[in-house]
Amino acid sequence: MPERDPLVELVDEGRTGDTVGARGRERALRRAAQEGATLAGLLVDLAERESTVVLRTVSGRRHHGVLVAVGADYCVVRTHSGAEAHLRLDAIATLHPHRGERHALPAGDRHPVVDLLLIEVLGRVVDERPRLVLVTTGGDQVAGELRSVGADVVTLVLDGDRDQLCCVAAAAITEAIVDQ
């Protein structure tokens, strides 16, 4: 039986220790990233990949489509019909990425690229007078043509009655669905 070289054994032990140490450091870094994960950061990752998602809101409404943007307090899901659902982040109860896509555990606290609030986005399109469906924290829905956006109120002319206005407190809006 050949004699074991102590130097070779020492080098082998060092390599094994380095490998185990590297794996441990990698696990610790991955765990730290997961512990710092935010919903906004996860949504940014998914939007960059234009992932298909199912989002359920706190009012129980379900939105299925492609995640296309994330703003300061909202995200945008483009549905298969072409409508864009702008959902307030604090109204999202669950997020299910598409089963057919590979997704890692949420990691990181990335921030949205679009630094606008939902109320500001609505203010930018008011001149186009789009048709909207607004959903509030209580689950109420109002549909109509966007007419004005104030500091904390959104006004629609209701569908079916051109003389009827509806003013919605901006803080109560959890969803703004824009028909395309």
TIVO-2410 file (N, C-alpha, C; in nm, 3 decimals):
# residues 180
REC num residu      c1      c2      c3 atome chaine
REC   1      M   0.084  -0.117   0.000     N      A
REC   1      M   0.000   0.000   0.000    CA      A
REC   1      M   0.089   0.123   0.000     C      A
REC   2      P   0.064   0.220  -0.095     N      A
REC   2      P   0.150   0.338  -0.101    CA      A
REC   2      P   0.127   0.428   0.020     C      A
REC   3      E   0.232   0.494   0.055     N      A
REC   3      E   0.226   0.586   0.169    CA      A
REC   3      E   0.150   0.712   0.132     C      A
REC   4      R   0.070   0.763   0.224     N      A
REC   4      R  -0.007   0.885   0.202    CA      A
REC   4      R   0.085   1.004   0.222     C      A
REC   5      D   0.082   1.093   0.128     N      A
REC   5      D   0.163   1.214   0.139    CA      A
REC   5      D   0.088   1.315   0.226     C      A
REC   6      P   0.142   1.358   0.340     N      A
REC   6      P   0.073   1.451   0.428    CA      A
REC   6      P   0.041   1.584   0.360     C      A
REC   7      L   0.126   1.628   0.269     N      A
REC   7      L   0.102   1.754   0.199    CA      A
REC   7      L  -0.022   1.743   0.108     C      A
REC   8      V  -0.035   1.630   0.038     N      A
REC   8      V  -0.150   1.607  -0.049    CA      A
REC   8      V  -0.277   1.601   0.036     C      A
REC   9      E  -0.271   1.534   0.151     N      A
REC   9      E  -0.387   1.526   0.240    CA      A
REC   9      E  -0.427   1.664   0.290     C      A
REC  10      L  -0.329   1.748   0.323     N      A
REC  10      L  -0.357   1.883   0.371    CA      A
REC  10      L  -0.424   1.967   0.263     C      A
REC  11      V  -0.374   1.956   0.139     N      A
REC  11      V  -0.432   2.030   0.027    CA      A
REC  11      V  -0.575   1.982   0.002     C      A
REC  12      D  -0.597   1.849   0.006     N      A
REC  12      D  -0.732   1.794  -0.014    CA      A
REC  12      D  -0.828   1.844   0.093     C      A
REC  13      E  -0.784   1.847   0.218     N      A
REC  13      E  -0.868   1.897   0.327    CA      A
REC  13      E  -0.901   2.045   0.306     C      A
REC  14      G  -0.802   2.120   0.259     N      A
REC  14      G  -0.823   2.263   0.234    CA      A
REC  14      G  -0.926   2.286   0.124     C      A
REC  15      R  -0.916   2.205   0.018     N      A
REC  15      R  -1.013   2.217  -0.092    CA      A
REC  15      R  -1.154   2.184  -0.045     C      A
REC  16      T  -1.165   2.078   0.032     N      A
REC  16      T  -1.296   2.039   0.085    CA      A
REC  16      T  -1.351   2.150   0.174     C      A
REC  17      G  -1.267   2.206   0.259     N      A
REC  17      G  -1.310   2.315   0.347    CA      A
REC  17      G  -1.351   2.438   0.269     C      A
REC  18      D  -1.275   2.469   0.162     N      A
REC  18      D  -1.310   2.584   0.078    CA      A
REC  18      D  -1.445   2.565   0.011     C      A
REC  19      T  -1.469   2.444  -0.040     N      A
REC  19      T  -1.595   2.414  -0.107    CA      A
REC  19      T  -1.712   2.425  -0.010     C      A
REC  20      V  -1.697   2.367   0.108     N      A
REC  20      V  -1.803   2.374   0.209    CA      A
REC  20      V  -1.825   2.518   0.252     C      A
REC  21      G  -1.717   2.593   0.272     N      A
REC  21      G  -1.728   2.734   0.311    CA      A
REC  21      G  -1.797   2.818   0.204     C      A
REC  22      A  -1.763   2.793   0.078     N      A
REC  22      A  -1.824   2.868  -0.032    CA      A
REC  22      A  -1.974   2.839  -0.040     C      A
REC  23      R  -2.011   2.712  -0.022     N      A
REC  23      R  -2.153   2.677  -0.024    CA      A
REC  23      R  -2.227   2.744   0.091     C      A
REC  24      G  -2.165   2.746   0.207     N      A
REC  24      G  -2.226   2.810   0.323    CA      A
REC  24      G  -2.245   2.960   0.302     C      A
REC  25      R  -2.143   3.025   0.246     N      A
REC  25      R  -2.153   3.169   0.217    CA      A
REC  25      R  -2.263   3.196   0.114     C      A
REC  26      E  -2.269   3.110   0.012     N      A
REC  26      E  -2.372   3.126  -0.091    CA      A
REC  26      E  -2.512   3.112  -0.032     C      A
REC  27      R  -2.532   3.013   0.055     N      A
REC  27      R  -2.662   2.995   0.121    CA      A
REC  27      R  -2.697   3.115   0.207     C      A
REC  28      A  -2.598   3.167   0.280     N      A
REC  28      A  -2.622   3.282   0.368    CA      A
REC  28      A  -2.659   3.406   0.286     C      A
REC  29      L  -2.592   3.427   0.174     N      A
REC  29      L  -2.623   3.542   0.089    CA      A
REC  29      L  -2.763   3.528   0.027     C      A
REC  30      R  -2.797   3.407  -0.017     N      A
REC  30      R  -2.929   3.384  -0.076    CA      A
REC  30      R  -3.038   3.406   0.030     C      A
REC  31      R  -3.015   3.357   0.152     N      A
REC  31      R  -3.113   3.374   0.260    CA      A
REC  31      R  -3.129   3.522   0.294     C      A
REC  32      A  -3.017   3.595   0.300     N      A
REC  32      A  -3.024   3.739   0.330    CA      A
REC  32      A  -3.103   3.813   0.222     C      A
REC  33      A  -3.082   3.776   0.096     N      A
REC  33      A  -3.156   3.840  -0.013    CA      A
REC  33      A  -3.305   3.808  -0.003     C      A
REC  34      Q  -3.339   3.686   0.032     N      A
REC  34      Q  -3.480   3.647   0.046    CA      A
REC  34      Q  -3.545   3.718   0.164     C      A
REC  35      E  -3.470   3.737   0.271     N      A
REC  35      E  -3.525   3.805   0.388    CA      A
REC  35      E  -3.549   3.953   0.361     C      A
REC  36      G  -3.477   4.010   0.265     N      A
REC  36      G  -3.495   4.150   0.228    CA      A
REC  36      G  -3.589   4.170   0.112     C      A
REC  37      A  -3.652   4.063   0.066     N      A
REC  37      A  -3.740   4.070  -0.051    CA      A
REC  37      A  -3.862   4.158  -0.024     C      A
REC  38      T  -3.904   4.228  -0.128     N      A
REC  38      T  -4.026   4.309  -0.120    CA      A
REC  38      T  -4.118   4.269  -0.235     C      A
REC  39      L  -4.246   4.295  -0.217     N      A
REC  39      L  -4.342   4.268  -0.324    CA      A
REC  39      L  -4.308   4.352  -0.447     C      A
REC  40      A  -4.275   4.478  -0.425     N      A
REC  40      A  -4.241   4.566  -0.538    CA      A
REC  40      A  -4.119   4.512  -0.613     C      A
REC  41      G  -4.018   4.466  -0.539     N      A
REC  41      G  -3.898   4.412  -0.602    CA      A
REC  41      G  -3.929   4.289  -0.686     C      A
REC  42      L  -4.012   4.200  -0.632     N      A
REC  42      L  -4.052   4.081  -0.706    CA      A
REC  42      L  -4.130   4.119  -0.832     C      A
REC  43      L  -4.221   4.214  -0.819     N      A
REC  43      L  -4.299   4.259  -0.935    CA      A
REC  43      L  -4.210   4.321  -1.042     C      A
REC  44      V  -4.108   4.397  -1.001     N      A
REC  44      V  -4.014   4.455  -1.097    CA      A
REC  44      V  -3.944   4.343  -1.175     C      A
REC  45      D  -3.897   4.241  -1.103     N      A
REC  45      D  -3.831   4.127  -1.170    CA      A
REC  45      D  -3.925   4.062  -1.272     C      A
REC  46      L  -4.049   4.038  -1.231     N      A
REC  46      L  -4.146   3.973  -1.320    CA      A
REC  46      L  -4.185   4.061  -1.438     C      A
REC  47      A  -4.198   4.191  -1.415     N      A
REC  47      A  -4.233   4.284  -1.524    CA      A
REC  47      A  -4.122   4.292  -1.627     C      A
REC  48      E  -3.997   4.288  -1.581     N      A
REC  48      E  -3.885   4.293  -1.676    CA      A
REC  48      E  -3.886   4.173  -1.769     C      A
REC  49      R  -3.938   4.060  -1.722     N      A
REC  49      R  -3.946   3.939  -1.804    CA      A
REC  49      R  -4.080   3.928  -1.875     C      A
REC  50      E  -4.168   4.029  -1.853     N      A
REC  50      E  -4.304   4.026  -1.907    CA      A
REC  50      E  -4.370   3.893  -1.876     C      A
REC  51      S  -4.363   3.856  -1.749     N      A
REC  51      S  -4.418   3.729  -1.703    CA      A
REC  51      S  -4.570   3.733  -1.697     C      A
REC  52      T  -4.629   3.620  -1.723     N      A
REC  52      T  -4.772   3.603  -1.704    CA      A
REC  52      T  -4.796   3.573  -1.557     C      A
REC  53      V  -4.893   3.642  -1.499     N      A
REC  53      V  -4.921   3.628  -1.356    CA      A
REC  53      V  -5.072   3.624  -1.332     C      A
REC  54      V  -5.108   3.577  -1.214     N      A
REC  54      V  -5.244   3.590  -1.164    CA      A
REC  54      V  -5.231   3.665  -1.032     C      A
REC  55      L  -5.297   3.780  -1.024     N      A
REC  55      L  -5.297   3.859  -0.901    CA      A
REC  55      L  -5.438   3.860  -0.845     C      A
REC  56      R  -5.448   3.838  -0.715     N      A
REC  56      R  -5.578   3.848  -0.647    CA      A
REC  56      R  -5.568   3.964  -0.550     C      A
REC  57      T  -5.670   4.048  -0.553     N      A
REC  57      T  -5.671   4.166  -0.466    CA      A
REC  57      T  -5.737   4.134  -0.333     C      A
REC  58      V  -5.722   4.227  -0.240     N      A
REC  58      V  -5.782   4.208  -0.107    CA      A
REC  58      V  -5.935   4.204  -0.115     C      A
REC  59      S  -5.992   4.260  -0.220     N      A
REC  59      S  -6.138   4.253  -0.236    CA      A
REC  59      S  -6.182   4.123  -0.304     C      A
REC  60      G  -6.085   4.036  -0.338     N      A
REC  60      G  -6.118   3.906  -0.397    CA      A
REC  60      G  -6.120   3.903  -0.548     C      A
REC  61      R  -6.094   4.015  -0.612     N      A
REC  61      R  -6.093   4.018  -0.759    CA      A
REC  61      R  -5.964   3.955  -0.810     C      A
REC  62      R  -5.975   3.890  -0.926     N      A
REC  62      R  -5.863   3.816  -0.984    CA      A
REC  62      R  -5.827   3.878  -1.118     C      A
REC  63      H  -5.697   3.897  -1.140     N      A
REC  63      H  -5.648   3.954  -1.266    CA      A
REC  63      H  -5.542   3.861  -1.323     C      A
REC  64      H  -5.564   3.817  -1.447     N      A
REC  64      H  -5.473   3.726  -1.515    CA      A
REC  64      H  -5.422   3.794  -1.640     C      A
REC  65      G  -5.290   3.800  -1.655     N      A
REC  65      G  -5.233   3.861  -1.774    CA      A
REC  65      G  -5.083   3.879  -1.760     C      A
REC  66      V  -5.029   3.963  -1.846     N      A
REC  66      V  -4.885   3.988  -1.849    CA      A
REC  66      V  -4.855   4.111  -1.764     C      A
REC  67      L  -4.761   4.095  -1.673     N      A
REC  67      L  -4.718   4.207  -1.589    CA      A
REC  67      L  -4.627   4.295  -1.674     C      A
REC  68      V  -4.668   4.421  -1.698     N      A
REC  68      V  -4.595   4.505  -1.793    CA      A
REC  68      V  -4.525   4.625  -1.730     C      A
REC  69      A  -4.565   4.665  -1.609     N      A
REC  69      A  -4.502   4.783  -1.548    CA      A
REC  69      A  -4.526   4.782  -1.398     C      A
REC  70      V  -4.436   4.852  -1.329     N      A
REC  70      V  -4.449   4.871  -1.184    CA      A
REC  70      V  -4.418   5.017  -1.155     C      A
REC  71      G  -4.510   5.084  -1.087     N      A
REC  71      G  -4.490   5.222  -1.048    CA      A
REC  71      G  -4.464   5.232  -0.899     C      A
REC  72      A  -4.466   5.353  -0.849     N      A
REC  72      A  -4.434   5.377  -0.708    CA      A
REC  72      A  -4.532   5.307  -0.614     C      A
REC  73      D  -4.661   5.303  -0.651     N      A
REC  73      D  -4.760   5.240  -0.562    CA      A
REC  73      D  -4.856   5.148  -0.637     C      A
REC  74      Y  -4.821   5.107  -0.758     N      A
REC  74      Y  -4.910   5.025  -0.840    CA      A
REC  74      Y  -4.831   4.938  -0.936     C      A
REC  75      C  -4.899   4.839  -0.993     N      A
REC  75      C  -4.843   4.762  -1.104    CA      A
REC  75      C  -4.949   4.753  -1.213     C      A
REC  76      V  -4.907   4.717  -1.333     N      A
REC  76      V  -4.999   4.710  -1.447    CA      A
REC  76      V  -4.997   4.569  -1.504     C      A
REC  77      V  -5.116   4.510  -1.512     N      A
REC  77      V  -5.133   4.379  -1.574    CA      A
REC  77      V  -5.215   4.399  -1.701     C      A
REC  78      R  -5.158   4.357  -1.816     N      A
REC  78      R  -5.232   4.365  -1.943    CA      A
REC  78      R  -5.303   4.232  -1.962     C      A
REC  79      T  -5.435   4.239  -1.967     N      A
REC  79      T  -5.515   4.117  -1.979    CA      A
REC  79      T  -5.517   4.070  -2.124     C      A
REC  80      H  -5.569   3.951  -2.144     N      A
REC  80      H  -5.575   3.895  -2.280    CA      A
REC  80      H  -5.667   3.975  -2.371     C      A
REC  81      S  -5.762   4.048  -2.313     N      A
REC  81      S  -5.852   4.132  -2.394    CA      A
REC  81      S  -5.787   4.265  -2.432     C      A
REC  82      G  -5.670   4.293  -2.376     N      A
REC  82      G  -5.600   4.418  -2.405    CA      A
REC  82      G  -5.622   4.526  -2.302     C      A
REC  83      A  -5.713   4.505  -2.208     N      A
REC  83      A  -5.733   4.603  -2.101    CA      A
REC  83      A  -5.611   4.603  -2.009     C      A
REC  84      E  -5.586   4.718  -1.949     N      A
REC  84      E  -5.475   4.729  -1.855    CA      A
REC  84      E  -5.530   4.755  -1.716     C      A
REC  85      A  -5.501   4.663  -1.625     N      A
REC  85      A  -5.546   4.675  -1.486    CA      A
REC  85      A  -5.432   4.734  -1.405     C      A
REC  86      H  -5.454   4.856  -1.355     N      A
REC  86      H  -5.357   4.923  -1.268    CA      A
REC  86      H  -5.398   4.889  -1.125     C      A
REC  87      L  -5.316   4.812  -1.056     N      A
REC  87      L  -5.351   4.763  -0.923    CA      A
REC  87      L  -5.259   4.826  -0.819     C      A
REC  88      R  -5.319   4.883  -0.716     N      A
REC  88      R  -5.238   4.938  -0.607    CA      A
REC  88      R  -5.165   4.823  -0.538     C      A
REC  89      L  -5.038   4.843  -0.508     N      A
REC  89      L  -4.958   4.738  -0.445    CA      A
REC  89      L  -5.017   4.696  -0.311     C      A
REC  90      D  -5.068   4.791  -0.234     N      A
REC  90      D  -5.123   4.756  -0.103    CA      A
REC  90      D  -5.258   4.685  -0.113     C      A
REC  91      A  -5.310   4.669  -0.235     N      A
REC  91      A  -5.436   4.596  -0.256    CA      A
REC  91      A  -5.411   4.455  -0.307     C      A
REC  92      I  -5.285   4.419  -0.332     N      A
REC  92      I  -5.254   4.285  -0.381    CA      A
REC  92      I  -5.245   4.189  -0.263     C      A
REC  93      A  -5.329   4.085  -0.268     N      A
REC  93      A  -5.328   3.985  -0.161    CA      A
REC  93      A  -5.236   3.868  -0.197     C      A
REC  94      T  -5.247   3.817  -0.320     N      A
REC  94      T  -5.163   3.705  -0.363    CA      A
REC  94      T  -5.115   3.726  -0.505     C      A
REC  95      L  -5.000   3.665  -0.533     N      A
REC  95      L  -4.938   3.671  -0.665    CA      A
REC  95      L  -4.898   3.529  -0.702     C      A
REC  96      H  -4.944   3.486  -0.819     N      A
REC  96      H  -4.907   3.354  -0.870    CA      A
REC  96      H  -4.839   3.372  -1.005     C      A
REC  97      P  -4.707   3.351  -1.012     N      A
REC  97      P  -4.642   3.352  -1.144    CA      A
REC  97      P  -4.692   3.232  -1.225     C      A
REC  98      H  -4.687   3.244  -1.356     N      A
REC  98      H  -4.733   3.139  -1.446    CA      A
REC  98      H  -4.659   3.008  -1.419     C      A
REC  99      R  -4.733   2.899  -1.416     N      A
REC  99      R  -4.673   2.768  -1.387    CA      A
REC  99      R  -4.566   2.729  -1.487     C      A
REC 100      G  -4.583   2.765  -1.611     N      A
REC 100      G  -4.490   2.722  -1.715    CA      A
REC 100      G  -4.357   2.796  -1.715     C      A
REC 101      E  -4.345   2.899  -1.633     N      A
REC 101      E  -4.221   2.976  -1.627    CA      A
REC 101      E  -4.145   2.939  -1.501     C      A
REC 102      R  -4.015   2.940  -1.510     N      A
REC 102      R  -3.931   2.908  -1.395    CA      A
REC 102      R  -3.908   3.036  -1.314     C      A
REC 103      H  -3.931   3.026  -1.183     N      A
REC 103      H  -3.914   3.141  -1.096    CA      A
REC 103      H  -3.838   3.101  -0.971     C      A
REC 104      A  -3.743   3.183  -0.933     N      A
REC 104      A  -3.671   3.161  -0.808    CA      A
REC 104      A  -3.753   3.219  -0.694     C      A
REC 105      L  -3.713   3.187  -0.572     N      A
REC 105      L  -3.777   3.249  -0.456    CA      A
REC 105      L  -3.754   3.400  -0.463     C      A
REC 106      P  -3.849   3.479  -0.412     N      A
REC 106      P  -3.831   3.625  -0.414    CA      A
REC 106      P  -3.703   3.664  -0.343     C      A
REC 107      A  -3.629   3.754  -0.404     N      A
REC 107      A  -3.505   3.802  -0.344    CA      A
REC 107      A  -3.483   3.946  -0.384     C      A
REC 108      G  -3.435   4.024  -0.291     N      A
REC 108      G  -3.399   4.161  -0.322    CA      A
REC 108      G  -3.510   4.261  -0.298     C      A
REC 109      D  -3.468   4.384  -0.293     N      A
REC 109      D  -3.564   4.492  -0.266    CA      A
REC 109      D  -3.555   4.597  -0.375     C      A
REC 110      R  -3.557   4.553  -0.500     N      A
REC 110      R  -3.547   4.645  -0.613    CA      A
REC 110      R  -3.662   4.744  -0.611     C      A
REC 111      H  -3.637   4.857  -0.669     N      A
REC 111      H  -3.738   4.963  -0.670    CA      A
REC 111      H  -3.791   4.981  -0.812     C      A
REC 112      P  -3.918   5.021  -0.823     N      A
REC 112      P  -3.978   5.042  -0.955    CA      A
REC 112      P  -3.903   5.148  -1.036     C      A
REC 113      V  -3.899   5.128  -1.166     N      A
REC 113      V  -3.835   5.224  -1.256    CA      A
REC 113      V  -3.925   5.346  -1.274     C      A
REC 114      V  -4.056   5.325  -1.281     N      A
REC 114      V  -4.152   5.433  -1.298    CA      A
REC 114      V  -4.180   5.492  -1.160     C      A
REC 115      D  -4.147   5.619  -1.143     N      A
REC 115      D  -4.159   5.682  -1.011    CA      A
REC 115      D  -4.287   5.765  -1.002     C      A
REC 116      L  -4.397   5.712  -1.054     N      A
REC 116      L  -4.525   5.782  -1.051    CA      A
REC 116      L  -4.623   5.706  -0.962     C      A
REC 117      L  -4.710   5.781  -0.897     N      A
REC 117      L  -4.820   5.722  -0.822    CA      A
REC 117      L  -4.936   5.695  -0.917     C      A
REC 118      L  -5.026   5.607  -0.879     N      A
REC 118      L  -5.142   5.576  -0.963    CA      A
REC 118      L  -5.223   5.701  -0.995     C      A
REC 119      I  -5.246   5.787  -0.897     N      A
REC 119      I  -5.322   5.911  -0.919    CA      A
REC 119      I  -5.253   5.999  -1.024     C      A
REC 120      E  -5.119   5.999  -1.027     N      A
REC 120      E  -5.045   6.079  -1.125    CA      A
REC 120      E  -5.059   6.020  -1.265     C      A
REC 121      V  -5.062   5.888  -1.275     N      A
REC 121      V  -5.081   5.823  -1.405    CA      A
REC 121      V  -5.219   5.859  -1.460     C      A
REC 122      L  -5.320   5.854  -1.375     N      A
REC 122      L  -5.455   5.891  -1.420    CA      A
REC 122      L  -5.459   6.037  -1.464     C      A
REC 123      G  -5.388   6.123  -1.393     N      A
REC 123      G  -5.381   6.264  -1.429    CA      A
REC 123      G  -5.318   6.287  -1.565     C      A
REC 124      R  -5.225   6.202  -1.603     N      A
REC 124      R  -5.157   6.217  -1.732    CA      A
REC 124      R  -5.245   6.176  -1.851     C      A
REC 125      V  -5.347   6.093  -1.827     N      A
REC 125      V  -5.431   6.048  -1.939    CA      A
REC 125      V  -5.569   6.113  -1.940     C      A
REC 126      V  -5.593   6.206  -1.849     N      A
REC 126      V  -5.726   6.266  -1.837    CA      A
REC 126      V  -5.771   6.332  -1.968     C      A
REC 127      D  -5.680   6.395  -2.042     N      A
REC 127      D  -5.717   6.462  -2.167    CA      A
REC 127      D  -5.765   6.364  -2.274     C      A
REC 128      E  -5.723   6.238  -2.264     N      A
REC 128      E  -5.767   6.137  -2.360    CA      A
REC 128      E  -5.907   6.085  -2.328     C      A
REC 129      R  -5.956   6.118  -2.209     N      A
REC 129      R  -6.087   6.075  -2.161    CA      A
REC 129      R  -6.112   5.925  -2.180     C      A
REC 130      P  -6.023   5.844  -2.127     N      A
REC 130      P  -6.042   5.699  -2.142    CA      A
REC 130      P  -6.159   5.649  -2.059     C      A
REC 131      R  -6.211   5.535  -2.099     N      A
REC 131      R  -6.314   5.468  -2.020    CA      A
REC 131      R  -6.241   5.387  -1.913     C      A
REC 132      L  -6.286   5.403  -1.789     N      A
REC 132      L  -6.224   5.335  -1.675    CA      A
REC 132      L  -6.327   5.257  -1.596     C      A
REC 133      V  -6.280   5.156  -1.530     N      A
REC 133      V  -6.355   5.093  -1.422    CA      A
REC 133      V  -6.269   5.114  -1.298     C      A
REC 134      L  -6.324   5.182  -1.199     N      A
REC 134      L  -6.253   5.203  -1.073    CA      A
REC 134      L  -6.313   5.110  -0.969     C      A
REC 135      V  -6.227   5.044  -0.893     N      A
REC 135      V  -6.270   4.957  -0.785    CA      A
REC 135      V  -6.213   5.016  -0.656     C      A
REC 136      T  -6.297   5.021  -0.553     N      A
REC 136      T  -6.255   5.082  -0.426    CA      A
REC 136      T  -6.226   4.975  -0.321     C      A
REC 137      T  -6.172   5.021  -0.209     N      A
REC 137      T  -6.136   4.930  -0.100    CA      A
REC 137      T  -6.255   4.848  -0.053     C      A
REC 138      G  -6.373   4.899  -0.061     N      A
REC 138      G  -6.492   4.824  -0.021    CA      A
REC 138      G  -6.543   4.730  -0.128     C      A
REC 139      G  -6.480   4.731  -0.245     N      A
REC 139      G  -6.523   4.644  -0.355    CA      A
REC 139      G  -6.622   4.708  -0.449     C      A
REC 140      D  -6.663   4.833  -0.421     N      A
REC 140      D  -6.754   4.903  -0.512    CA      A
REC 140      D  -6.684   4.925  -0.646     C      A
REC 141      Q  -6.764   4.922  -0.753     N      A
REC 141      Q  -6.712   4.947  -0.887    CA      A
REC 141      Q  -6.791   5.058  -0.952     C      A
REC 142      V  -6.720   5.149  -1.016     N      A
REC 142      V  -6.784   5.252  -1.096    CA      A
REC 142      V  -6.716   5.252  -1.232     C      A
REC 143      A  -6.796   5.269  -1.335     N      A
REC 143      A  -6.743   5.267  -1.471    CA      A
REC 143      A  -6.788   5.392  -1.544     C      A
REC 144      G  -6.696   5.447  -1.620     N      A
REC 144      G  -6.730   5.564  -1.698    CA      A
REC 144      G  -6.609   5.628  -1.761     C      A
REC 145      E  -6.633   5.748  -1.814     N      A
REC 145      E  -6.528   5.823  -1.882    CA      A
REC 145      E  -6.456   5.912  -1.782     C      A
REC 146      L  -6.325   5.906  -1.782     N      A
REC 146      L  -6.244   5.988  -1.691    CA      A
REC 146      L  -6.258   6.134  -1.732     C      A
REC 147      R  -6.296   6.220  -1.638     N      A
REC 147      R  -6.315   6.361  -1.668    CA      A
REC 147      R  -6.215   6.451  -1.598     C      A
REC 148      S  -6.181   6.419  -1.473     N      A
REC 148      S  -6.083   6.504  -1.405    CA      A
REC 148      S  -6.014   6.425  -1.295     C      A
REC 149      V  -5.893   6.472  -1.265     N      A
REC 149      V  -5.814   6.415  -1.156    CA      A
REC 149      V  -5.764   6.530  -1.072     C      A
REC 150      G  -5.804   6.532  -0.946     N      A
REC 150      G  -5.759   6.635  -0.854    CA      A
REC 150      G  -5.650   6.581  -0.763     C      A
REC 151      A  -5.619   6.657  -0.660     N      A
REC 151      A  -5.515   6.617  -0.566    CA      A
REC 151      A  -5.548   6.485  -0.498     C      A
REC 152      D  -5.676   6.465  -0.466     N      A
REC 152      D  -5.714   6.342  -0.397    CA      A
REC 152      D  -5.851   6.289  -0.440     C      A
REC 153      V  -5.893   6.326  -0.560     N      A
REC 153      V  -6.024   6.281  -0.609    CA      A
REC 153      V  -6.018   6.259  -0.760     C      A
REC 154      V  -6.089   6.156  -0.805     N      A
REC 154      V  -6.100   6.123  -0.947    CA      A
REC 154      V  -6.248   6.130  -0.983     C      A
REC 155      T  -6.279   6.199  -1.094     N      A
REC 155      T  -6.418   6.216  -1.135    CA      A
REC 155      T  -6.443   6.148  -1.268     C      A
REC 156      L  -6.551   6.070  -1.272     N      A
REC 156      L  -6.595   6.001  -1.393    CA      A
REC 156      L  -6.734   6.049  -1.430     C      A
REC 157      V  -6.765   6.045  -1.561     N      A
REC 157      V  -6.903   6.056  -1.609    CA      A
REC 157      V  -6.946   5.911  -1.625     C      A
REC 158      L  -7.050   5.872  -1.553     N      A
REC 158      L  -7.089   5.732  -1.549    CA      A
REC 158      L  -7.142   5.680  -1.682     C      A
REC 159      D  -7.111   5.554  -1.709     N      A
REC 159      D  -7.166   5.487  -1.828    CA      A
REC 159      D  -7.318   5.489  -1.820     C      A
REC 160      G  -7.382   5.513  -1.933     N      A
REC 160      G  -7.528   5.505  -1.939    CA      A
REC 160      G  -7.600   5.632  -1.898     C      A
REC 161      D  -7.530   5.727  -1.838     N      A
REC 161      D  -7.597   5.851  -1.795    CA      A
REC 161      D  -7.496   5.965  -1.804     C      A
REC 162      R  -7.491   6.030  -1.918     N      A
REC 162      R  -7.391   6.135  -1.945    CA      A
REC 162      R  -7.403   6.253  -1.850     C      A
REC 163      D  -7.514   6.265  -1.778     N      A
REC 163      D  -7.531   6.376  -1.685    CA      A
REC 163      D  -7.490   6.340  -1.542     C      A
REC 164      Q  -7.455   6.214  -1.519     N      A
REC 164      Q  -7.426   6.169  -1.383    CA      A
REC 164      Q  -7.275   6.160  -1.360     C      A
REC 165      L  -7.227   6.241  -1.266     N      A
REC 165      L  -7.086   6.237  -1.227    CA      A
REC 165      L  -7.070   6.146  -1.105     C      A
REC 166      C  -6.952   6.089  -1.093     N      A
REC 166      C  -6.917   6.013  -0.973    CA      A
REC 166      C  -6.776   6.054  -0.933     C      A
REC 167      C  -6.762   6.100  -0.811     N      A
REC 167      C  -6.632   6.140  -0.757    CA      A
REC 167      C  -6.584   6.029  -0.664     C      A
REC 168      V  -6.460   5.985  -0.684     N      A
REC 168      V  -6.404   5.875  -0.606    CA      A
REC 168      V  -6.280   5.926  -0.534     C      A
REC 169      A  -6.274   5.903  -0.404     N      A
REC 169      A  -6.156   5.941  -0.327    CA      A
REC 169      A  -6.037   5.860  -0.376     C      A
REC 170      A  -5.929   5.928  -0.412     N      A
REC 170      A  -5.811   5.862  -0.466    CA      A
REC 170      A  -5.756   5.756  -0.371     C      A
REC 171      A  -5.760   5.784  -0.242     N      A
REC 171      A  -5.707   5.690  -0.143    CA      A
REC 171      A  -5.787   5.561  -0.138     C      A
REC 172      A  -5.912   5.564  -0.186     N      A
REC 172      A  -5.998   5.445  -0.183    CA      A
REC 172      A  -5.982   5.358  -0.308     C      A
REC 173      I  -5.915   5.409  -0.411     N      A
REC 173      I  -5.903   5.334  -0.537    CA      A
REC 173      I  -5.799   5.224  -0.521     C      A
REC 174      T  -5.842   5.100  -0.543     N      A
REC 174      T  -5.749   4.986  -0.539    CA      A
REC 174      T  -5.717   4.935  -0.679     C      A
REC 175      E  -5.808   4.960  -0.773     N      A
REC 175      E  -5.788   4.916  -0.911    CA      A
REC 175      E  -5.842   5.021  -1.006     C      A
REC 176      A  -5.769   5.043  -1.113     N      A
REC 176      A  -5.816   5.129  -1.222    CA      A
REC 176      A  -5.793   5.050  -1.350     C      A
REC 177      I  -5.902   5.006  -1.411     N      A
REC 177      I  -5.893   4.924  -1.530    CA      A
REC 177      I  -5.924   5.012  -1.650     C      A
REC 178      V  -5.827   5.022  -1.740     N      A
REC 178      V  -5.838   5.107  -1.858    CA      A
REC 178      V  -5.870   5.019  -1.978     C      A
REC 179      D  -5.985   5.043  -2.041     N      A
REC 179      D  -6.020   4.970  -2.163    CA      A
REC 179      D  -5.933   5.020  -2.276     C      A
REC 180      Q  -5.889   4.927  -2.358     N      A
REC 180      Q  -5.806   4.964  -2.473    CA      A
REC 180      Q  -5.885   4.957  -2.601     C      A
***
